[in-house]
Amino acid sequence: MAGRRVAVLIATTEHIDESLRGGGVAVADCIKLRDVLINPDLGGFDEVCLVVNESKSGIERELERALKGCGPKDIVLLLVSGRAVWSEGQLFFATVGTDAALPYSTAIPAMVLKHLLAQCPAASKLVLVDCGIGAEPKLNEYLGDGVFLLSATEKLTATLAQGIASGEADLHEDGEIDTGILSPLFRRALPDEAWQMRMAGHKGVLIAKAPVRNATQLTGDEVATPEVQPELLALLGFPDGNLDVEQAWQQRTPNDMLRVPIGVDENGQPVLLDIKTSPYGGMGPHGLFIGASDVMRADFLQTLVGGLAATHSSDTVNFALLDFSGDNTMAPLGGLPHVSTLLTGGDTMSIGRLKDALAGEANRRKELLYAGRFRSVWDYQEARRQGVLVSGSRSIPCPP
């Protein structure tokens, strides 16, 4: 039986130490790499954990969890992006709270990562360092000789993500993107870049499949459109149009929580919207959508709410829908078990009551988390999934 494919992507773009600010890898590039790795038609990874602007302890916890949890047939890919800190000949990776003058206690020592990698039983360990290390000193001296190492200066993530998504990284045109093609890929894409790579016996490890390219090349301002616009259920993984609730509402991985397709791009690939907060790899729960027409806005809102309801149980997602459009855009969704409130029109008294109800619900959830000493709602959800009693009963829902 083939092993699992696991990836941990660490993105740090914010620093309290002013000397570490500026430059760095855009979170959007890390999100794009995550999306191509988790895409079953491209990377096919079983788990991709994106850790954004997390604390030293939070990052080290995710690293240890992922690396210790690997089996002897697994492939693990680790990306560390952000800023490197050097002190007395030692390499450290900066976090949000790093003080450059106190790297041992506030940053992640490379020696810690080296130890975790050495103890990891995975068959292949691929480490990508997007921290501007340069060509010297040799990274294997800090991270060990038993891993595949690739380093570049803040362009590695974007180059690899774009290469996989576009198929440009398929240099052999055999439909596969493996570690063996990375050297010529980066030599061509970053000719003036100071980068380094060490195979360490991991040549030919599959990173992703190349996307199927269109037979017709686009020119000028042409935009490709799929011949068939897929229905929402097909995008959600039910091509026959029949929603199996028992299957659709199964416990989702942390990476897939609150993450749903909302359409397709010009190549027919799903466009995903992830409304988790950024520390958990999402785009954030707040947004503004501007549509060209009332119909477009209605379609988008119905697709988003419908997609979340189809893939998450009412124990994990709830909606309070306020519809002031005048055309009852959200009315067809009012019967969903996830919808606790549907208000239409501008009834100020009803809005006031809803505000009070939401404040009361927020306080209830705070008390629930405090009673179980949970750091976040995600820890609470995991405890419920594992059957851990919370406040005397695991049946108390607490949607994110």
N, C-alpha and C positions, 0 to 999 in steps of 0.2 A: 504494500500500500504506500502510495506517495505521501510525503510529509506535508505539513502545513507551510504556508507562505505568510510570514509575519513581517510587518514594517513598523518602525517607530520613527516619526519625523519630529525633530525638535527645532522649533523656530523661536528665536529670541530677538525682538526688535526694539524693546524698551529697556532702559537702564537708568537706575537712580544715580549712578556715577557718571558725571558729565564727561569724563575723559573717554568713556566707552560709547558715547552717542555719535550718531552720524553714520551714513553708509549702511551696510548690512543687506540681508536678503529680504525681499518683500514677502509678507505673509501670503499674498496672492499667489506667488510662485510655489510656495509649499502646499497650498491648497490645491493648485493645479496638479502637482506631482501626486498628492494623495488621491485625487480623483482618477488619474490614469492608472495608478497602482491598484485601486480597489475595483476598477471597471473589469467585469468578468471577461470582456472581449479583448482587454489589453493586458494589464498586469495580472489580473486573476488572483490577487492576494486575498487570503482568508481574513486577515485582520490588518488594518492600517490605523495606527494611533497617532494623531497629530497633537502635539503638546505646544501650545503657544503662550509665550510670556509667563511661564510658570516659575515657581520658586526653585531654589537649589534642591530642597528636600522633595518637592513634587516631581521634578525631572528625574532625580536619582531613583525615586520609587517606581516610576514608570519603566525606567531602564532595567532595573532589577527584576521587576515583575515579568517583563517581556522576555528577557534573556534567560532567566531561570525557568520560565515556562515552556521553553522550546524542547522538542524531542530530537533524537539522533538523526532523523530523516528530514528535519525541517530546514527551511531557508529563511534567514533573518536578514533584513535590510535596515540599517540604521543611518539616518541623516542627522547630522548636527550642524545647524546653521546659526550664525550670530557673530560674536566677537571672540577672538582668542586672546588669552592673557598669558604673558610669560613672566616668570619670577624665579630667579636663581637657577635658570636652566630647566625649569619645569614648565609643562604646558597645562593650562587650565581653560575651561570653556565657561564664558561669562553667562550669568543668568540675570534676571531682572534686578535682583538685590545685590549683585556683586559689587564689592568695594575692591578696586584694583590693588589697593595697598594691603588687603587681607584676603588673598585668593584661596588659601587653604580652607578657611571657614565660610567663605561666601560664594565661591565658584566651584565648578565640578573639576576635580583633578583628573587629568588624563590617566593617571595610575589607577584610579578607581574604575574607570571604564575599561582599562586594560585587564584588570582582574575579573570584572564581570564577563568580558568577552572570552577570557581563558576558561572560565568555569562553564560557559554556555555549551551545551552538548550538540547544538545544531550542526548539520552537515556542512552548511555553507554560511559564512558570516560576512556580509558585505557592509562596509562602513564608508559613508560619503561625508566628507568634511568640507563644508562651505563656509569657512571662517577666515579666509585670507591667510593661510599658513605660508603659501609660497612653495618654492621648490626645495628649500632647505629650512630646517633640518628634516631628516627622513622621518615620516610619521610612524613607521613600524617600530622605531626606537621607543615610542611613547605608547603605542596601542598594541604592540605585539606582532609577531611574525606569522601568526596563524589565521589572519583575516585578509580579505580583499580590501584594499585601501585606495580611495580616490579623493584627491583634494584639489580645490580650485579657489579662486578669490571672488566669492559672492556672485558667481555666474553659473556655478555647477547646477544648482537646482533648476533654474529657468531653462538652461540648455537641455538637460535631461528630460524635463517635463515636456518641453516643446518637441524634442526629438521623438519621444514616444507617441505623443498625441497626433503629430503630423505624419509619422512614419519615416521621417528623415533619418532617424537613427538605424533604420533597417538597411545598413550599408551593403550587406550581401544579397539583399532582395530575396531572402528566403522565408520571410514572414516572421522571423524571430529577432529579438533584440537581447543580446546576451553580453556578459562582461567582456568578451573578446573584442567587441566592436567599439568599446568606450574610448580606447586610446586613439584610434583614427577619427572617431567622432569629435573628440575634444581638440585634437590637433587641427582639424578642419574648422571647427566652430570658434575656437579660441586660440588662434595662432600666436597671439602676443601675450597670452596668459601664462603666469607662473603656476603650473599645476604639476601634480605628481600622482603616480599610480603604482600599485604593487599587487600582483595577482595572488601570490601565496597559494598556488595550487587551486585557485577558484576560477580558472579560465573556462569559458563556455557555460557559466551558470545563467540560466534564463531569467531575465528581468521582466520582460513583457513580450507580448506578441505585437506585431505591427498591424495597424488598422488596415482594413481593406480599402485600397485607393480607388477613387472614381476613374473610370476609363477615359472620361473626357476632362481635359485640363481647363480650368476656368481662366478667363482672360479679362483684363480691364476691371470694370466694376460689377461683373456678373456675380451672382450669388447662387450657390447650389441649393436646391430645395429637394427634400426627399420626394420620391414619386408617390409614396403613400404616407399620409400623415397618420401616425399610430394613435389608436385610442388610448385613453388614460390607463385602463386596466392592462393593456398590453405593455405599456411602459412600466407598470408596477410589477410585472412578472406573471401576468395571467393572459397569455396571448389568445386563449379561446374565449375570452370575455366573461368567464364565470369566476366570480370572486369567492375563494374558499376562505371564509373568515377564520377558521381554526388555524389554517396555515399562515394567513396574512397577519394575524394578531399574535403570533408566537413572539417570545421575548427576543428583541432585537439586540444586536451587539451595540456597545457604547458608540462605535463609529457610525452606525446606521440610525441611531435615535434621532428623531426630528429632521431626517434627511430624506427628501423625496424628489423624484423627477417632476419637472413642470413643463417639459416640452422637449424638442430635439433641436440640434444645431444644423448648420448647413450641410453637414455630412451624415445626418440621420442619427447622430450619437445623442444619448439622453443628456439634457441639461439639468443639473441637480441643484436644489436649493437646500441649504443646511442652516437651520435657524438656532442651532445650539450657540451658546456663548463662545467667544474665541478661545478661552483656556481649554475648552473641550473640542477644539478643532472646527467649530462652526463659524458662520458668517455673522452671527449675532441675531437676536430676536427682533431688532428694530429696523424698519425700512420704510422707504417711500416708493410706491409704484405709480408711474404716470403712463396711462394708456392713450393711444391715439383716438379711441372711441369708447363709448359706454360698453359696447359689446366686448371689446378687448379686455377692458378692466374687469367686467363680470366673468369672462372666461378664465382669466388668471386667478381671481379670488376663489372661484368655485373649484378650479383645478387644485390649488394649494390646500384648501380645507378638505376637499374630497380625498386627495392623495394621502394627507396625514391621517384622516379617519379610516381609510381603507387599510393602512399599514400599521396602525397603532390602536390598541384597545382603548376603551373609554377610561380605563384605570391609569393609562399613561398619558393621555392627551384629552384636555377639555377645552371647549370654546365658549366664549361669551361674544356673540356676534352683534355688532351695532351697524345697522344698515340704514343710512340716511340718503340713499341714492334716489328714492322715490319710485324705483321700478322693481322693488322686492328682489334684488339680486340674490340675496342669501336665503330667501324663503324656501327654496327647494332643499336646503340643507338643514332646516329646522328640526326635522324628525330624527336626525342622527342621535344615537345615545351619548355622543360626546358633547352635544350642545346643551349647556346648562341654561343659557339665556339667548334669546333672539329679540332684539329691539329694533323697531323700524320707526321712521319719522323722527320728530324732534321733541318728544315728550320729556320736558325737563324734570318732572317729578320721577319718572321711571329711571332716567339717567342718574338722578341723585340716589335712588334706592340701590341701583346697580353698583354705584361707587362704594356705598356702605357695605354691600354684600362682598365685593371684591376685597375690600380692606379686611373684613372679618375672615375671609378665606385665607388671605395672606398671613394673618396672625395665627390661624389654626395650624398652618403648615410650619410656621416658625416654631410653635410649641411642640409640634410632632417631631421635628428634627432635633430640637433641644433636648426633649425627653430621652431620645435614643443616642444623644451625643454624636449625631451625624454631621460631618463637615458640609455636606451639600445634598441636594435632592438626588444626585446620581449615586451617592453612597447608600442612600435610603432605598433607592430602587434595586440596587444590587443585593441589599440585605433581604428585601422581599422576595427577590428571585431565588435566593438560596434558602428561603424558608425560615430566616431568622425572625423571631418574634419581636414585633415593634409595638411598644405601649400595650402589651398584652394580646395583640392580634396582628397577624401579617395581612389582614384583609383591608386595612385602612389605606386607600389609595392616596397618592400625593404626586400628581402629574407635574412634570417640569414646567 
